[in-house]
Each structure stands twice: as C-alpha cells, then as structure tokens.
Amino acid sequence: MTKKIDALEYHSTGRKGKIEVVPTKPCLTSRDLSLAYTPGVAEPCLEIEKNPEEAYKYTAKGNLVAVVSNGTAVLGLGNIGAIAGKPVMEGKGILFKRFADVDVFDLEVKSENPDDVIKVVQLLEPTFGGINLEDIKAPECFYIEEELKKTMNIPVFHDDQHGTAIISSAALINALMLVNKKIEDIRIVVNGAGAAGVACANLAISLGARQQNVMMCDTKGVIFKGRTEGMNVYKERLAVDTELRSLEDAMKGADIFIGVSAKGAVTPQMVRDMAKDPIIMAMANPDPEITPEEALAVRSDVIMATGRSDYPNQVNNVLGFPFIFRGALDVRASTINEEMKVAAVMALAELAREDCPDSVCRAYGNEKFSFGRNYIIPKPFDPRALLRVAPAVAKAAMDSGVARQPIEDMDRYVESLEALQGKAKETLRFVINKAKCDPKKIVFPEGDNEKILKAAYNLIEEGIAQPILIGNRKKVQDKIAELGLDLNATIIDPEDSELTEGYAQELYRLRQRRGVTLSEARRIVRRKSRNHFGSLMVRMGDADALMSGIDSHYPDTIRPALEVIGRQPQLTGVHGMYMMIFKKGIYFLADTTVEIDPTAEELAETALLAAEKVRLLDIVPKIAMLSFSNFGSVNHELTLKVKKAVELVKQKAPELEVDGEMQADTATTPELLANYPFSTLTGPANILIFPDLNSGNICYKLLHRLGGAEAIGPILMGMKKPVHVLQRGDDVADIVNMAAIAVVDAQSVE
C-alpha cells in the first residue's frame, strides 16, 4: 500500500472525512424535543435578544472556533483552492478538539478576493467564539487579519503567522539563555518573507530584538530600505538600512537564523560565517533549509531546531494554537493581542526548563529530556502544555483588559483543564511509543489475510513491531501485490521452511504422551495448523509474541498456544482482559473471555494479573471486584465468593488498591462510592473484575457496541510468553493497537 492509498483510505473509510457534530443534550422524548426546539427554544432566544452576551451561556458559541481558509496557500501544496483544502481544515479541527477540547466548524471560502473573505467572516461573528485563519497566502493574509481584528469583537488568529512565531520564539529565548546572549544584542536573519517569516520577525522585535538587527530576506535577497522589487507594505515595515544584498551577506556574523523558506537555502559555508554559538531554526517543511547533520558537520557549537519530529527541538504549531484559543475562549477575550502571544512564548519557554516528567520521557521511548541544546522547547505531545499555556494566555488577556469574563480562581481553572485531558488516548499513545523504543517480532499465522497484511504494513511503517507472516508464500505475495502494498515483511511457508522439522520434533516431544505421533506432529506443523507453527516460533524464541484469530474461532487459536507455549507454572489458568477506551476515561475488564465460572482463588489471580498488566501501561491500578451486592448487602454464595477473592488479593498484594464486593456503578461513580467511606479505594476503579464469564463477556460487548467504547483485546494474561487473540470484527487499527500491547508485553518478558 502506498502512502497515497493509505491516506485516501484514512479519509474515506466509514463516515467520510474526519469530523462530525455530536449533540450534548438528550433528544429522545417529545419533552426533549419541545425543549431543544419549539416551543422551549424561544426562552433562550429571548434572553439572548435582551443581552447578546447570554449566547455564551445558552449556546455553543463560547467553545466554537471557525477554521477559515480560501485554499490559496495550503501546507506545501500552494494555491489548490478552497474545496481541495477542506481536508486540511478538518484536520485542524481534530487538533483543536484533541489537544484542547475546542469545537470547530471549518469554513472554506471560494474566493481569492481578500475582501470577500473578510465579509464572510464578519457576517458569521454571531456564530463563533473565535476565528482561526488558515492557509491564506501572503500578503493578503496580513490584510485579512488586520481588518478582522479592527472590526470584530472575538479573537482572530492567523496560525500560519503567529503559531510558528510563538513556538520558535520560545525556542529562541531558551537557546539565547544557553549561549548567554541577550536578545537586544543579537543579529537575526529571517529567510522567507511570507506569513510565518514576517510574524517571526515582528514577535522577535516585541520580545526585545532591535529592529535594525532583524534582517529579512526573500527570493530577491535582503529586504532593504529603498528596494522596490517584490515589495509590499508588510515587507516595507521590516526593511532595514543596509548595504547587504544577499542571504550569504546577511549570514556573516549573524547570531540567529530563522528559516521558513525552502530546502537547501542555507549552505555549510553560511553556517561557518555565523557568529559564535549560532542558533539555526530551519523550519522549511518537509525538508529544512539545512539539516542538523550538515550544520553540525561544519561546527559543533550550533543549536538546531527544525519542523521535523525526527530531529531534536521540533517547532510544531500544535504546541500553540489549541492552548492559545483555549485560554482566550475561557475568558471571552475580544482579541488575541501581543501580550497574549508573548505570554504563550514565555509559558512554553519556562516549561522546557522544568524537569521533564517520566511520563513524557516514556512516551518518547524512554529518552531522557533535560534543558539543553537538544531540548529547548517542549515535545509536541507534552500534556503539560495545555496546563501552562492556556492559563498564561488567559491571565495576559485579563491583565491587558481584553477579557470579558475574568477567571476568579486560577487554581480551579487549571484543575478544569486537567479534567479535559482524559487519560484514554494518552495511554494508547504511551503504549505505541513504548513499543517503538524496542520493537519485537510478532508472528501472524493468518499471514494471507487482507487486514493482517495492511496492519503489518502499518507496523513496519510506524516502527512498532517486526511482523512475521505465516502462509503459502505465493498466496501471501500475490495478496500483497493485489493490495498494492510496499510490504517488506518476513514470510514463512511451513511447507518449505527450514524451521519445520525442528518444530515438528519439539511438538512431538511436548505431545507424545497426549496421542501425537511424530508423523502427526509433522502433518500438524507443515499443513494442518499454522497456529501451532506460530506458537512453536514463540516457544523456540524465533518470535516474541503471537497474534491470531481474525479468521478462526477463539478455541482454535488459544488451544494450540496452551499446548505449545503453556501458562505460567505458578498459576491456576489463563485469563482474558479487555481495555475499554472511552472519550474521558479508560477501564480494564476481566475476565471477559476465558474463565467461565471462576473460584475465589481464580478471581484473585485474575485481579493480580490485571494489575500487573495495567502497571506496564503506566497506570496505577485501582481494582473493584464486582457483584450484585455492595459490601455485604446481600448474603449469597455468589457474593461470598467475591468477598473471599478480595481478601485473597489483599493478602497476596497488600499494596494494591482493591475492594469489593461492589456493584459496577458504585465502583465507577465517585458520588456513589462516597457512601462507603470505609472503602479502601481512593477513587473510582479502573480495573473491573467480573464474578463470571457471563457478566464479563456481556458487559464488554454492550459497552463496545452500544456504549461507544473502543475495545482493545482480549489481552491474554498468565501465558509463559505473549499470546493475544484477535476478533473477527477487528479492523486494521484494532490489530495495530493490539500489536503495540503485544510488543510492550514482550518487552516485560525479557
């Protein structure tokens, strides 16, 4: 599968595009309908008519941003038109929602006339709490933003300008601190006089750089006073009185290079010509003006930043715009002014100087980050950015007088921001990044399945795992070709593999007293059961984990694994757990797939194994042993079994937070749990242990199908080596997520 096909499938599969509107109020009954629409809706309408500010109370306006573009400067694609730019604007909406819980409507305006764009946005002011201008070419973008800021009473922010400027300025402040230079003394060269370049220059001046020390360059060379070619009013404002005419001239003795131009614009000689301890921000995408390798080959005192994730110091706008709008919306700011932008710069700079928590380091493959030349700006997925930038922007809005609803208790505001950051997706990303730091070999016995092949491609592309595909070699290769996959995975055909005879001998040794002859073992390994072959690969150390089941029944997958790999000898059995991901939380449900009617001892074992797995995912386990009773409210053999299991867990692992027997709503609802102050749970449970397979299996399937939870599993617990069973309905993303868990599982076995 080429990257093109992959991207097109991503955008077209299922519900088309990337965003949808979700109601926030019930609309099920006739009463609901009468409140949502006529006649009840008249009441908030009349309140807003009396006081337009009430729109923030009765409508979504206060958390709704318009992403507006006319498609004239889309990413690296140029002027592709408004409708062609729509996927980008939807993508921007996802980032707003994902990082700051800001809702977005994307508006593609079919006009290259800037006055048309201005008019459209002005007329839509009643709808939105803020405007994010996006992918509009310079110099029109400057004019559009200026006019809108003059005439509108909500924040207007052109991210292509100010986002890049804010993030790079935070990096600049920290880099200057490391080299002991003052911003008012340095000389800055900015290459690229479009939206981002002009904004970077202007913000540097706001931060204290002297205008005569900021030299702008474009494709015509230095922007100097008196130049007429290729000029506009915005370039003119940054023109300097100089005899220098080329980028090469400007770079001699420069302290800072800020590039928002093109690949290769900076040569090694230009780097040599810069001042001591030069700071180079080569932010052209996808390829920088000069790579860190090229710059560091010339001199070792360079501090480098780029726009790329595979180099240190990535300048990524996602560190800015979601949190800037979050802060601005939360105080109902009338604008995003210079003070708010500077506050965002300072908050990000300060964050990079803080000790980086282990959770962030683990999310990036256990790489240690500490303030220095290779860490002058926070990582794009640092969850602390929301908690630093949004409050700083909100406070600056209040201090500068543009906040119409000041925040009275900033500590409580930060707590409310923390609540936005549900741990669910953070956990999944942590698992994937942890897998990437030490990818393992996963064997897929169903190597000719279309979904498995697509997942294998993604696993290799993302560096999550090293897939091994079992199947008829020609059939697998033909399927790969049919799918158009550029897949370079190991394919093993049991019919001709040099491993087959050794595996048959091992299977015979294991099962000879269970009725298996050597000839039968050879037949099983060579032709009958690819699951046996895959399990033998794991047993013999030729693979680290096995994943199967998308084409077979559950017993057909787990039985060969139990026969060949086996359970851990100290355990009574194996157990199944599902990870259920909701919008605002994550829960682990066990046993949902294996133990039909467990004893108290088996329930305790399930709980202990679940806690062990959950710790691998960087989550503190809080276990509820479920029943239809709350702490002895019903005296029955079924509830007594659960009560005994709780006692066993506490005996074996006194450090664990575990309690029961309790009902599911008590375990997950703080208000209900508060009715039992004696409970040893300090908060809602995240691991739910079911008393039998009936309840566990029914619950997880209902939550998945009707409750909207993303179900990842089953995660088998208690095997000697990682084995995970896929479900027939799993899609490619499910397989990839499960593979990441399998890799993390395998890492813990070493």
Sequence and secondary structure as in RCSB ss.txt:
>XXXX:A:sequence
MTKKIDALEYHSTGRKGKIEVVPTKPCLTSRDLSLAYTPGVAEPCLEIEKNPEEAYKYTAKGNLVAVVSNGTAVL
GLGNIGAIAGKPVMEGKGILFKRFADVDVFDLEVKSENPDDVIKVVQLLEPTFGGINLEDIKAPECFYIEEELKK
TMNIPVFHDDQHGTAIISSAALINALMLVNKKIEDIRIVVNGAGAAGVACANLAISLGARQQNVMMCDTKGVIFK
GRTEGMNVYKERLAVDTELRSLEDAMKGADIFIGVSAKGAVTPQMVRDMAKDPIIMAMANPDPEITPEEALAVRS
DVIMATGRSDYPNQVNNVLGFPFIFRGALDVRASTINEEMKVAAVMALAELAREDCPDSVCRAYGNEKFSFGRNY
IIPKPFDPRALLRVAPAVAKAAMDSGVARQPIEDMDRYVESLEALQGKAKETLRFVINKAKCDPKKIVFPEGDNE
KILKAAYNLIEEGIAQPILIGNRKKVQDKIAELGLDLNATIIDPEDSELTEGYAQELYRLRQRRGVTLSEARRIV
RRKSRNHFGSLMVRMGDADALMSGIDSHYPDTIRPALEVIGRQPQLTGVHGMYMMIFKKGIYFLADTTVEIDPTA
EELAETALLAAEKVRLLDIVPKIAMLSFSNFGSVNHELTLKVKKAVELVKQKAPELEVDGEMQADTATTPELLAN
YPFSTLTGPANILIFPDLNSGNICYKLLHRLGGAEAIGPILMGMKKPVHVLQRGDDVADIVNMAAIAVVDAQSVE
>XXXX:A:secstr
  HHHHHHHHHHSSSSSS     SS   SHHHHHHHSTTTTHHHHHHHHH GGGHHHHSGGGGEEEEEE SSSBT
TTBS  TTTTHHHHHHHHHHHHHHH  EEEEEE   S HHHHHHHHHHTGGG SEEEE S  TTHHHHHHHHHHH
H SS EEEHHHHHHHHHHHHHHHHHHHHHT  TTT  EEEE  SHHHHHHHHHHHHTT  GGGEEEEETTEE BT
T  TT  HHHHTT B  S  SHHHHHTT SEEEE S TT S HHHHHHS SS EEEE  SSS SS HHHHHHH T
T EEEES TTSSSB  GGGTHHHHHHHHHHTTBS   HHHHHHHHHHHHHHHHS   HHHHHHTTT    SBTTB
SS  TT THHHHHHHHHHHHHHHHTT BSS  S HHHHHHHHHHHS HHHHHHHHHHHHHHHS EEEEES TT H
HHHHHHHHHHHHTSEEEEEES HHHHHHHHHHHT     EEE TTT TTHHHHHHHHHHHHGGGT  HHHHHHII
III HHHHHHHHHHTTS SEEEE TTS HHHHHHHHHHHT B TTSS  EEEEEEE SS EEEEESSSS SS  H
HHHHHHHHHHHHHHHHTT   EEEEE SSSTTSS  HHHHHHHHHHHHHHHH TTSEEEEEE HHHHH HHHHTT
 TT S SS  SEEE SSHHHHHHHHHHHHHTS  EEEEEEEESBSS EEE  TT  HHHHHHHHHHHHHHHHHH 
